[in-house]
Amino acid sequence: MPAKTGSRDAPGNCRGNRPPVEQLVHISDFYLSPGGSSERVFCIAPKLPARGLSIKARRCGGKRGYPLLELPTAEAFGQLDRGDIHDAKTIVALMWLRAKLGSEGG
């Protein structure tokens, strides 16, 4: 994981409240199109709370601001199962979260 992950000064990051790097967990890193692109995505998440988890997401980039979206994990997993989510980073993160919660009895 790059040393600057979670830095407020890292290019392309949304501004707002983010945990310090020490409180982040590396989920995965992957190439969007191996052999066709050198763009590599680093997928991270804050350490999981003991309870009271909800999903929060914000779209970054562009000239427009995007509102923060917050929904219960059950709804996020429902959208994942229905195929409503088309963003690879979000799919990877939600699949990781579901497996992590299942392995911790959550």
N, C-alpha and C positions, 0 to 999 in steps of 0.2 A: 504494500500500500504506500502511495507517495507520502513523504514526510509532511507535506502541506495540507493533507486532507483535513477538512473541517476549518481551515483558516479563513477568516473573514476577507483576506486579501487575495485568495485564490481566484483566478479568472473564471468567470462564468457562474460563480456561486450566487445564490439568492442571499439577500441580507436578511437578518432576523436573528432570533434566538437559536443558537446551535450549541450543543454540548462541546466541551473541550475535546481535543483529539484523544486524550486518555480515556474518555468515556464512550468511545466508538468501538464497534465490533466490525471486523472485516467479514462481509458475507461472501463475496466472490469478485473476481475480475475476469472479464471476457472480452473478446474481440467481436464487434458487431457483425463483421463479415470476414472470417478468416480467409486469407488469400486474396481478398478483394479490397480490403481496407486495413489500414494500420491503426484505426481508431480503437482505443481500448477503454472500456468502461470499468470503473471501480465502484462497486456497490457496497455501501456501508450502512450501518444503523446504530442508533444509540443502544447502550446496554438495556436489556428488557427489565421493566419494573416487575415487582412481585405480583401486582394485580392492577386492575383498572386500565388496561391497555386499549387504546383506540388508534386508528390509522390516521396520520396527518400527512398530506402531500401538497406540494406547491410546484407549479410549472415554472421553470426558470428560462431566462433568455428572451430575446426579442425586445421590442420597444414597449410592449404592453405589460402591465403588472397582472399577475394572476392571483385570485383569492386562494387562501388556504382552505383545503378540503379536509374535513374531519368526519370519519364514519366509524361505526363499531367494526371490530374485526370480522364478525359474522357476515356483515354486508360486503366488506371488501373480499372475503373469501367467496361469497356468492357471486360477485361480479367476475371473479377469476374463473369460477366453475362454469359460468354461463358464456364465457368467451367475450365478455364486455370490455376487457382490458387488452389493449393492443400494443402496449409499450413494453419492450423486452426487459428493461430495468425493473419496472414495477412487477412484472410477472415473476422474475427471479427473486426479488425481495419478498413478495408475498408467499411464494413457495417455500423459501427459507424460513419465514416466520411461522408458517403453518407446521413445518417439520420441527422447528425449535419448540413451539408451544406444546406439540404432541409429545416430544421427548421429555418435557419437564412436567407432564401431566396437566397442562393448561388447556 
